Amino acid sequence: MMKFLSKIVFWITGWKFVSVWPKDLKKAVLIAIPHTSNWDLLYARAAFYLMDVPVKFTIKKEVMVGPLGWFIKALGGIAIDRKRIPGGRKQTYTEAMINMLKTEDELVIMVTPEGTRSYAPRWKSGFYHIALGADVPVVIGYLDYKKKEAGIGTIIYPNGNMDEQVEELKAFGRTVTGKYPDQGIK
């Protein structure tokens, strides 16, 4: 049903997807860039349904209750449980996502590295630490509003040289146009 609705959304709005998810890639951290508008979720979600990418996004478990929780789960939301770990402290979101990726056979978690729809000169680094800790690649999922294209871009395997690898990801991000270009990657 969601794939059919996604086809309709893309047909009505004139969007297309221009690449496919690597068939052998079962686990990854997917960074959705550039993130400049609330519309990004609609087009990104539709594109990943059309590409058959079983993408999930994380949300606090407290939000995942009742009808709203059911709706969020249907869109790919998964609850993060920051349970207590040995030592008595609560695990961080990063630790929780690393554990999820390590225990699941197939899981693609989508995050927005900017952490906001506004211009962010520095990306949040959690996505990189998650991928490094879970030993999975970071994959760019992008929306280019100028061309009305959605696709898969650069794929990196974290090697610990975060600054250099994040710059490689940003370099790709500079080649696509967000809905509000002045809020995109510089």
N, C-alpha and C positions, 0 to 999 in steps of 0.2 A: 504494500500500500504506500509506504513512504517513498519508495523508488518511483512509483507512478506519479505521486504528487510532486516529486522533485523534477521529473521530466516536464510536467506542466509548468512549474515555476520557471525553469530554464527556457522553455519554448515561449512563454508569454513575455519574459523580460529580455530575450535575445542573448542569453548567456550560453556559453559552451564550455565543456571541459576538454583540455588539450593534451592530457597525459594520463597515464594509468599507474596505479599502485603496483610496485614490484610484487609479483605473484609469490615469491618465496619469503617475503618479509612478513613475519607473524607478530613481531613485537617491536614497538618503536615509541619514541616521544615525537609527536607531530606538532611543530610550531606553526600556528596560523598567522601569516603576515601579509601585508601590513594590517594592523587592527586599528581602524580609524572611525568605525561606525557600528551601530547596532545591527545594521543590515548585513554585516559580515557573517553573523551566525546563520542567517537564512541561506545565503549563497554557499557558504562553506559546508553547512550540513547537507544541503541538496547535492552539492558536488560529490561529497564523500559517499552518499547513498548511491549516486549514479556510477561511481568508480568501484562500488562494492568494498569500500574500506570500512571495517567494523570499528569506527572511531568512537571513543568515549571521552567524556570530559568529567572532571571531578567537581564535587560540591560537598559542603558540610552535610553530615548525616542528619542533622537537625532539620534541614530543609526538605528532606526526602520523605515527607509524611503526607498522607491523604491524597486528594486529587492532584495537587500541585506536584507532589513527589512522583505519582504515577506518570504524569505528563513529562516531567524532566527525565525520568528513567526511559520513557519511550523515545526521547530525543537522543539518548546515549549517556545520560547522566549516571554517574556512579558515586555512591556515598563514600566519603572519607571518614573513617573512624580513627580519631586521634587517641586510641586507647593507651592506657598506662603500660609502660614497658619496664623491664627490670631496672631498678634504680628509683622507681616511683614517679618519674616524670612522664608527661604525655609525649608520644612520638610526634615529630613535626610532619607537616604535609609532605615534605620531600621524602622523609623516611617511609611514610605510609605508601606513597606512590612507588617507591623502589620495591617495597615488599610486595605490592600488588603485581608489579611487572615480573618479579622473580617467581611468584607462585602460579601465575596464569600461563597457560599454553599459548594463548593468543590474546594480545591486548595492545591497542594503539591508543595512547592518551594524548588528547589535544590540549595545548596550552597556548596562551598568547604571551610571548616574551616581553612585550612592552608593559604589560600589566595594567594598561589603561587605553582608552581610545584617543587620548590626547597625545601630542608629541612627547616622546620620552627619549632624552639623549642617551640614556643608559638602560639596557635591557635588564630585567630581573634574571638572575643566574640559576634559579631553581631547576629549569628545564634541563640545563646542562648537567647539573649535579645528579638529577634523577637518571638521565641516560647513562652517565658514567657509572653510577652506583649499581644500576641494573644491568649494565653491559649490553645496552641496546643502542641503535643508531638514533640520531636526530634527523628528522625529515621535514623539509619545508613544504607546507601546503599554502598556496598563495591564491589571492584574488587580485586580478588586474581589472579595475573598473574602466580604464580607458579602452581596453580591448574587449571587455566583457568576457574574460577568460578565467577559468579556475584550473589549477593544476598542481602537480608535484614538482618541486624544484630540487635544489641541492640536498644531498644526503651525506652526513658526516658520521664517523664513528669516533666518539670522544676519546682523546688520547691524553687528557690532562692539561693540554696547552689551551686553556679556555679562551684567553684573550684573542689568540690568533684564529681559533676555530669560530668564535662568535663573529669576528670581523668577516670571515668567509661567508657566513650566513647572511650578515647584513649587506654584504656586497651584492648578493643575489637579490635581496629585498629592495635594493635601490633601483632595480631594473623593472619593477612593477609599480603600478599606480593605485594607491588606495582611493576610497571614495572621497576623502578629503586629503589631497596630496600634501598640503602644508603640515599635516599632522603625522605624516609617514616617516620612514627611515631616512635619515640624512647622512 
